[in-house]
Amino acid sequence: LVQGLLALIMSAAESCAHFEMAALGDLSVTIKSGVQHGLFGGAIVNLGTTYHHETFLPDAITVKLPGAFAMTELGHGSDVQSLETTLTYLPETDELEVNSPTSTATKAYLGNAGRDGRMAAVFGQLYVDGEHHGVHVVLVAIRDEDGNDLPGVTTGDQGHKGGLLGVDNGTLSFDHVRVPRLMLLDRYGGIDADGEYHSPISSKNARFFTMLGTLVRGRI
């Protein structure tokens, strides 16, 4: 146990040292690294399961797959429980439809969204067979390899900032974008092959706070 704790402490110290060394060169790079590895990668690690880890983490770590963390919305800031983005399960195609139903549902102030991001971890309200299951997160491809918006995805740049201009903060909105069911990060709740929702946590509120708590504290 002691050896395990020491290894964990040393790993954390090494990560902090890497972060600080990057800051000596360019603070924008530091922040972009935090978005890529801490937020986008962190969502995959902490909210995803084996499929997501094996499929997406290698390229997220090497930044072959640049990603954004699409939580904040224009209408609700970081009031995550009130987000308007919807994730609706479509049983006929075994897909999730990601949609921004209003202008205030536009995701905003997102690092890596303005130019470089190819995928986003999108927070939204999950509906399965008409039943609301609270906030969940789904991985959504937002640009092709040439940097063009994918169909149904609209990206934007937040524009000039007083500092850290290298961080491409931007906006995202979705017009009935469909992704495979397996793109749902389902550690705390997911949809099986029969289209049924399952979660080890029965309460929507408990599930929500467990999910956010895990993102803040790291995987437990």
Summary of the structure (lengths in Angstrom):
residues: 220
radius of gyration: 17.5
end to end distance: 15.6
largest distance: 52.3
contacts: 686
relative contact order: 0.16
helix: 37%
strand: 28%
